[in-house]
Structure formats: C-alpha cells, structure tokens
C-alpha cells in the first residue's frame, strides 16, 4: 500500500532536577528510578493518553550497565506501571542519546509504525562514570585511526581552541558567565520549574529529602573567579571546570505523537518535528559536530541561519558553542541562543540532555508566537553532531 508520511509533534517533556555526580542529590538513588519518575509524571500530566496507547518506550543511556542496563526502556516501562503490552528498548549515541531516541521514534511515527512514543534518556555519572567498562580496540591508536586525545572529551575541547584561535579563554569564560546569569534569571522568573518533576531522594546520613531544583547552577560565578580556575586538560590551556558542563545525574522524557493522533486524544502539540540530521567529524574535535549536522539540515530545507528564530545548543564546553556561532556568523551573545541558559550552569547528564533542549525550546515557542523555526543541536563523543529542526505550532505568521 502507498504510504504518506505523517506529521510528528512534541506533546510534553519533563525531567528530574539535575544533580551533581558523586556526593550530589542522587548519590543513593538508582538511575532506573529516575526514569520511572519521569514516565509516571508524563502520564500524570497528560491524562488524555491511555497508557495502552503508548506504542514504544525508547530510553537512552551512555553507560548501559547496572541500573542503566537491562534494556532500560523496557525495564523502566514495566517499573512505571505501563501495560506489559508496551515494548521498550535502550539506545546509545553518547551525549545525543535522548535526541536520537526522539528522532528514531519520530521516524517510526512518521512512517506509521507507531502512533505515540515516550522517548528520553538517563545518566547517573556518579554510579557510572563516563567510560566505565569501555575497552577501546587497540587499533584506534596502533593504526592511528584517531589521536589519543579523542578519547578524553576535555582534550578535544582544547583541540577545538587550537582550531579556532580566535576563541580565547576570556571569550569562553564570558560565555560561561552569561549561561550562569541566564539560568539564574530563568529560575527567578519561574521559566524552568514547570517541567521539573520532584524526586524523592535518600541519604544514609541525612535521611529522606525531595529534589525540586537543579543542583549544579552557580549563580555567584564571576569572571574573576572563572579566570582563576585551573586548566586540568592542558598546562596553560583554556578549558576549565567553569567553562564546561559538569559531571551530573538526571533523567528526561518526552511524549511524541502523530499530530492527528494527538488531536484525537486531546493532547497538546507544542512543536512539530520538521527534519533532523547527524554528521561525523574528526573525533579529536568532536565539539565541531553541530556545524556539519546543521549545515546538512539547512541545505536540505533550503534555509539559512537567518530563518532560525531560536537555538538550543548543548553547552558541553563553551568553546564548542562559540565555534558553532562563529562558523555561522552569529554573535556570542545573540538573543536567539539559549535564552534561559544551558548545560554549563544546568548540568549535562550525557544521554539525557537532548530532551532537555527540546523541553526548553517548546516552552520558548509558547512565549514566542513570532518565531516559526528553532533548532536543538549538540556535539557527540567520538566525533559526531546532531541537529533537529522544529516548527512552532503557535506561530502567528510573522517573520521568523
């Protein structure tokens, strides 16, 4: 039978507050319990969606072992109380895991294999440090397939500074400070809280508590303080803990659906999936990944950056964001970019971050009916980038 692609919409997204890895909020909380909380909150917030209408649960994790293993999409679905008829799976594209969960599920919806899916990601970097259990093939180095620096993300950020000598440490620090300031203002204005789900936490020393806000932000940050931080990846380098995202724990999730199905169920259609693109780059400068991913997408859509009214870019490192902006001729402080701040302040629990970008873009779209198109984009370990183009369903027909 002939098939017609269906429009896919982002219905809703929620996330746990992000915690600091190690001795932070979730030191004694399981990763799968973070995902379960997110799934249950999505269903609670969207009572028009019968649980049995969920056709797939796709959950990303970079380190798929322990409480992030056991095909976490399926195990979390069962733990969350979804019917046993609802399948699920795990997915991995390192930092772009949740992004890939959305694009993969969205493609299935567009094709007609699904009507509704839950897609998201989790990373408990306190329980599962980045690279835990990894055994790189010795050929990577013996045959010089990649430079040794490619296996350490901080080193790749220093390499990106080398490739873009105009991006100084001072520029990176100034960008990092703006991220902290924007997050502080967004919290003060109540912009981020609506999509946070409170999470019960426990501590052997302090007992039980409730995580209701992100732990990583440092609103007291100053340029002077940033300038004095050490550069752990290179002597006299440029990358510091202050102009990079931290090591974090957290989970995100979203409901995506065919637009006609969402309408039939009375679900919100907050933004429409237009296109997506993933691209590979030299692993030694993996932070450059968003550039070709975005170029491919814009070329395919016959668009330019002038057509984009909002950009949510993951701030793994300030230099990675600045390289993207410099390539496209966008000012460091362009108001379209991360208006409510980003991962330098909020944190970056690897595989979960892609959906956080989408949640913030959807909220911004609701406030900006003058904006038609927005991007979510991020760099990915081992030399990749991913970009998703979204259309504002609230657009009123103005310029962008």
C-alpha positions as CSV (number, residue, x, y, z in Angstrom):
1,X,0.0,0.0,0.0
2,X,1.2,3.5,-0.7
3,X,2.3,5.4,2.5
4,X,2.1,9.0,3.3
5,X,4.5,10.5,6.0
6,X,2.6,11.8,9.0
7,X,3.4,15.0,10.9
8,X,5.1,14.3,14.3
9,X,4.6,16.6,17.3
10,X,6.3,17.1,20.6
11,X,3.5,16.8,23.1
12,X,5.2,17.3,26.5
13,X,8.5,16.8,28.3
14,X,9.6,16.6,31.9
15,X,12.9,15.9,33.7
16,X,14.2,15.3,37.1
17,X,16.3,18.2,38.6
18,X,19.9,17.5,37.6
19,X,22.2,16.6,40.4
20,X,26.0,16.7,40.9
21,X,27.7,13.3,40.3
22,X,29.4,11.7,43.3
23,X,28.0,13.1,46.5
24,X,25.2,15.0,45.0
25,X,21.4,14.7,45.2
26,X,21.2,11.2,43.7
27,X,24.2,9.6,45.3
28,X,21.9,6.9,46.8
29,X,19.2,6.9,44.1
30,X,19.0,4.4,41.2
31,X,19.2,5.5,37.6
32,X,16.2,3.5,36.6
33,X,14.1,5.0,39.4
34,X,14.9,8.5,37.8
35,X,13.4,7.3,34.5
36,X,10.4,5.7,36.2
37,X,9.6,9.0,37.9
38,X,9.8,10.8,34.6
39,X,7.5,8.3,32.8
40,X,4.9,8.4,35.6
41,X,4.9,12.2,35.6
42,X,4.4,12.3,31.8
43,X,1.3,10.1,32.1
44,X,0.0,12.1,35.1
45,X,0.3,15.4,33.2
46,X,-1.4,14.0,30.1
47,X,-4.5,12.1,31.3
48,X,-5.9,12.1,27.8
49,X,-3.2,9.5,26.9
50,X,-4.3,6.0,27.8
51,X,-1.2,4.0,28.9
52,X,-2.1,1.3,26.5
53,X,-1.8,3.8,23.6
54,X,1.9,4.1,24.1
55,X,3.5,2.1,21.3
56,X,7.2,2.3,22.3
57,X,9.4,3.5,25.1
58,X,12.9,4.5,23.9
59,X,15.4,5.4,26.7
60,X,19.0,6.3,26.1
61,X,22.0,5.7,28.4
62,X,25.6,6.0,27.5
63,X,26.8,3.5,30.0
64,X,24.4,0.6,29.7
65,X,25.3,-1.5,32.7
66,X,24.0,-2.0,36.3
67,X,20.9,0.1,37.0
68,X,21.3,1.7,33.5
69,X,21.3,-1.7,31.8
70,X,18.7,-4.5,31.3
71,X,17.2,-2.8,28.2
72,X,16.3,0.2,30.3
73,X,13.4,1.4,28.1
74,X,11.6,-1.9,28.6
75,X,12.5,-2.3,32.3
76,X,11.6,1.3,33.1
77,X,8.2,0.9,31.3
78,X,7.4,-2.1,33.4
79,X,8.5,-0.4,36.6
80,X,6.5,2.7,35.8
81,X,3.3,0.6,35.5
82,X,2.8,0.7,31.8
83,X,0.9,-2.3,30.4
84,X,3.0,-5.3,29.6
85,X,2.0,-4.9,26.0
86,X,4.0,-1.7,25.7
87,X,7.5,-2.5,24.4
88,X,10.7,-0.6,25.0
89,X,14.4,-0.5,24.2
90,X,17.7,1.1,25.1
91,X,19.6,3.4,22.7
92,X,23.1,4.9,22.7
93,X,24.6,7.8,20.8
94,X,26.6,9.1,23.8
95,X,25.5,12.7,24.5
96,X,22.9,12.6,21.8
97,X,21.2,9.5,23.1
98,X,17.9,11.2,24.1
99,X,17.9,13.2,20.9
100,X,18.3,10.0,18.9
101,X,15.5,8.4,20.9
102,X,13.2,11.2,19.8
103,X,14.3,11.2,16.1
104,X,14.2,7.4,15.9
105,X,10.8,7.1,17.5
106,X,9.6,10.1,15.5
107,X,10.7,8.5,12.2
108,X,8.7,5.4,13.2
109,X,5.6,7.6,13.9
110,X,6.0,9.4,10.6
111,X,6.3,6.1,8.8
112,X,3.2,4.8,10.5
113,X,4.7,2.1,12.7
114,X,3.7,3.9,15.9
115,X,1.2,6.5,16.9
116,X,2.6,7.6,20.3
117,X,6.0,7.0,21.9
118,X,7.8,8.0,25.1
119,X,11.5,8.9,24.4
120,X,14.1,10.2,26.8
121,X,17.4,9.4,28.4
122,X,19.2,9.0,31.7
123,X,22.7,9.2,33.0
124,X,23.9,8.6,36.5
125,X,27.5,9.7,36.2
126,X,28.1,9.2,39.9
127,X,27.3,5.5,39.7
128,X,28.6,5.1,36.2
129,X,31.5,7.4,35.3
130,X,31.9,8.2,31.6
131,X,33.9,5.4,30.0
132,X,33.2,2.9,32.7
133,X,33.9,-0.6,31.4
134,X,35.0,0.7,28.0
135,X,37.6,-1.4,26.2
136,X,38.7,0.6,23.1
137,X,40.1,-1.5,20.3
138,X,43.9,-1.1,20.3
139,X,43.7,-0.5,16.5
140,X,42.4,3.0,17.2
141,X,45.8,4.0,18.4
142,X,48.1,1.5,16.9
143,X,46.8,2.3,13.4
144,X,46.4,6.0,14.2
145,X,42.7,5.9,13.4
146,X,42.2,8.6,16.0
147,X,44.5,10.8,18.0
148,X,44.8,9.7,21.7
149,X,43.2,13.0,22.7
150,X,39.9,11.9,21.0
151,X,39.2,9.6,23.9
152,X,39.2,12.4,26.5
153,X,36.4,15.0,26.0
154,X,38.3,17.8,27.7
155,X,41.2,17.3,25.4
156,X,39.0,17.5,22.4
157,X,37.8,20.9,23.7
158,X,41.4,22.1,24.0
159,X,41.9,20.9,20.4
160,X,39.0,23.0,19.3
161,X,40.5,26.0,20.9
162,X,43.6,25.3,18.7
163,X,41.4,25.1,15.6
164,X,39.7,28.3,16.4
165,X,42.4,30.5,17.8
166,X,40.1,33.5,17.9
167,X,38.2,31.7,20.7
168,X,40.2,32.7,23.7
169,X,39.8,31.6,27.3
170,X,38.5,35.0,28.1
171,X,35.7,34.6,25.4
172,X,34.9,31.1,26.8
173,X,34.7,32.4,30.4
174,X,32.5,35.3,29.3
175,X,30.1,32.9,27.6
176,X,30.1,30.6,30.7
177,X,29.2,33.6,32.9
178,X,26.3,34.5,30.7
179,X,25.0,30.9,30.9
180,X,25.0,31.1,34.7
181,X,23.3,34.5,34.7
182,X,20.6,33.4,32.3
183,X,19.8,30.3,34.3
184,X,19.6,32.3,37.5
185,X,17.2,34.8,35.8
186,X,15.2,31.9,34.3
187,X,14.8,30.4,37.8
188,X,13.9,33.7,39.3
189,X,11.3,34.2,36.6
190,X,9.8,30.7,37.0
191,X,10.7,29.6,33.5
192,X,12.4,26.2,34.2
193,X,10.4,24.9,37.1
194,X,7.2,23.8,35.2
195,X,9.0,20.9,33.6
196,X,10.8,19.7,36.7
197,X,9.4,16.7,38.5
198,X,10.2,16.4,42.2
199,X,12.2,13.4,43.1
200,X,12.4,11.6,46.4
201,X,16.0,11.1,47.5
202,X,17.6,9.4,50.4
203,X,20.9,9.7,52.3
204,X,22.2,7.3,54.9
205,X,23.4,10.3,56.8
206,X,20.6,12.8,56.3
207,X,17.6,10.6,55.7
208,X,14.9,11.3,53.1
209,X,14.5,14.5,51.1
210,X,13.0,16.0,48.0
211,X,14.9,17.2,45.0
212,X,13.0,20.1,43.5
213,X,15.6,22.2,41.8
214,X,18.8,21.7,39.8
215,X,21.9,21.3,41.9
216,X,24.7,22.4,39.5
217,X,24.0,26.2,38.9
218,X,26.5,28.6,40.5
219,X,24.8,32.0,40.4
220,X,27.6,33.5,42.4
221,X,30.0,33.0,39.5
222,X,32.2,35.9,38.5
223,X,34.7,36.5,35.6
224,X,37.4,36.9,38.2
225,X,36.6,33.5,39.7
226,X,36.5,31.8,36.3
227,X,39.8,33.3,35.3
228,X,41.5,31.8,38.4
229,X,40.4,28.2,37.7
230,X,42.9,25.5,36.7
231,X,43.1,24.0,33.2
232,X,43.1,20.3,34.0
233,X,43.4,19.0,30.4
234,X,46.4,21.1,29.4
235,X,49.0,23.2,31.2
236,X,48.2,26.8,30.5
237,X,45.2,25.7,28.5
238,X,41.7,27.2,28.0
239,X,39.2,24.6,29.3
240,X,38.3,24.8,32.9
241,X,35.5,23.4,35.1
242,X,33.9,26.8,34.9
243,X,33.5,27.0,31.1
244,X,32.5,23.3,30.8
245,X,29.5,21.3,31.8
246,X,29.9,19.3,35.0
247,X,29.5,15.6,35.8
248,X,25.9,15.1,36.5
249,X,23.0,12.7,37.2
250,X,19.5,13.1,35.8
251,X,16.7,11.8,33.5
252,X,14.5,13.3,30.9
253,X,11.5,12.1,28.9
254,X,9.0,13.3,26.3
255,X,5.8,12.2,24.7
256,X,5.9,12.4,20.9
257,X,2.9,11.5,18.7
258,X,1.4,11.7,15.2
259,X,-0.2,15.1,15.0
260,X,-3.6,13.7,14.1
261,X,-3.5,11.2,17.0
262,X,-2.5,13.9,19.4
263,X,-5.5,15.9,18.3
264,X,-7.9,12.9,18.6
265,X,-6.6,12.3,22.2
266,X,-6.8,16.0,23.2
267,X,-3.1,16.2,23.7
268,X,-1.1,19.4,23.2
269,X,1.0,19.7,20.1
270,X,3.7,22.1,21.3
271,X,6.0,21.9,18.3
272,X,6.3,20.0,15.1
273,X,9.3,17.8,14.0
274,X,10.5,19.1,10.6
275,X,13.8,17.4,10.0
276,X,16.9,16.1,11.7
277,X,20.5,15.4,10.7
278,X,23.5,13.7,12.3
279,X,27.1,14.1,11.0
280,X,30.5,12.8,11.7
281,X,33.7,14.9,12.3
282,X,37.2,14.2,13.3
283,X,36.9,12.6,16.8
284,X,39.8,14.8,18.0
285,X,37.5,17.9,17.6
286,X,34.2,16.3,18.4
287,X,32.8,19.7,19.5
288,X,32.6,20.8,15.9
289,X,29.9,18.2,15.2
290,X,26.9,20.5,15.3
291,X,28.4,22.5,12.4
292,X,28.1,19.9,9.6
293,X,24.9,18.4,11.1
294,X,23.2,21.9,11.0
295,X,24.7,22.6,7.5
296,X,23.2,19.4,6.1
297,X,19.8,20.1,7.6
298,X,19.6,23.7,6.5
299,X,20.8,22.9,3.0
300,X,18.2,20.1,2.7
301,X,15.5,22.5,3.8
302,X,16.8,25.4,1.7
303,X,17.1,27.5,4.8
304,X,19.8,29.7,6.4
305,X,20.5,30.6,10.0
306,X,18.6,33.8,9.3
307,X,15.4,31.6,9.1
308,X,16.0,30.2,12.7
309,X,14.4,32.2,15.5
310,X,15.7,30.2,18.4
311,X,18.6,27.9,19.0
312,X,19.0,25.5,22.0
313,X,22.6,24.2,21.8
314,X,24.1,21.9,24.4
315,X,26.9,23.5,26.3
316,X,29.3,20.6,26.8
317,X,32.1,23.2,26.5
318,X,31.9,26.9,25.9
319,X,34.4,26.6,23.0
320,X,32.1,24.2,21.3
321,X,29.2,26.6,21.3
322,X,31.4,29.5,20.3
323,X,32.8,27.5,17.4
324,X,29.3,26.9,16.1
325,X,28.3,30.5,16.5
326,X,31.5,31.7,14.8
327,X,31.0,29.4,11.9
328,X,27.5,30.6,11.2
329,X,28.4,34.3,11.8
330,X,26.2,34.5,15.0
331,X,27.3,36.8,17.8
332,X,28.4,35.3,21.1
333,X,25.5,37.0,22.9
334,X,22.8,36.5,20.2
335,X,19.5,36.6,22.0
336,X,18.3,33.6,19.9
337,X,20.8,31.3,21.5
338,X,20.0,29.5,24.8
339,X,17.8,32.4,26.2
340,X,17.4,30.6,29.5
341,X,21.0,29.3,29.8
342,X,22.4,25.9,29.2
343,X,24.4,23.0,30.4
344,X,27.4,24.9,31.7
345,X,25.0,26.0,34.5
346,X,22.3,23.4,34.5
347,X,24.5,20.3,34.0
348,X,24.8,17.7,31.3
349,X,23.8,14.1,32.3
350,X,25.1,12.8,28.9
351,X,22.4,10.8,27.3
352,X,19.5,12.7,28.8
353,X,20.4,16.2,27.6
354,X,18.9,16.1,24.1
355,X,15.3,16.2,25.5
356,X,16.1,19.0,27.9
357,X,17.0,21.1,24.9
358,X,13.6,20.2,23.4
359,X,11.7,21.0,26.5
360,X,13.2,24.4,26.8
361,X,12.6,25.1,23.1
362,X,9.0,24.1,23.4
363,X,8.5,26.5,26.4
364,X,10.2,29.3,24.5
365,X,8.0,28.7,21.4
366,X,4.9,29.1,23.6
367,X,6.1,32.5,24.6
368,X,7.3,33.5,21.1
369,X,4.5,33.1,18.5
370,X,6.5,35.4,16.3
371,X,9.2,32.6,15.9
372,X,8.4,29.9,13.4
373,X,11.6,27.7,13.5
374,X,14.0,26.6,16.1
375,X,16.9,24.2,16.4
376,X,18.1,21.8,19.1
377,X,21.7,20.8,18.4
378,X,24.6,19.2,20.3
379,X,28.1,17.7,19.9
380,X,28.6,14.0,20.4
381,X,31.6,12.0,21.7
382,X,33.7,10.0,19.1
383,X,33.3,12.9,16.6
384,X,29.6,13.5,15.8
385,X,26.9,16.2,15.9
386,X,23.2,16.1,15.8
387,X,20.6,18.8,14.9
388,X,16.8,18.7,15.0
389,X,14.7,21.4,13.3
390,X,11.3,22.2,14.9
391,X,8.4,24.3,13.9
392,X,6.4,26.3,16.4
393,X,2.8,25.2,16.3
394,X,1.9,28.6,17.9
395,X,3.4,30.6,15.1
396,X,1.3,33.5,14.0
397,X,2.8,34.1,10.6
398,X,5.4,36.7,11.4
399,X,9.0,36.9,10.1
400,X,10.7,34.0,11.7
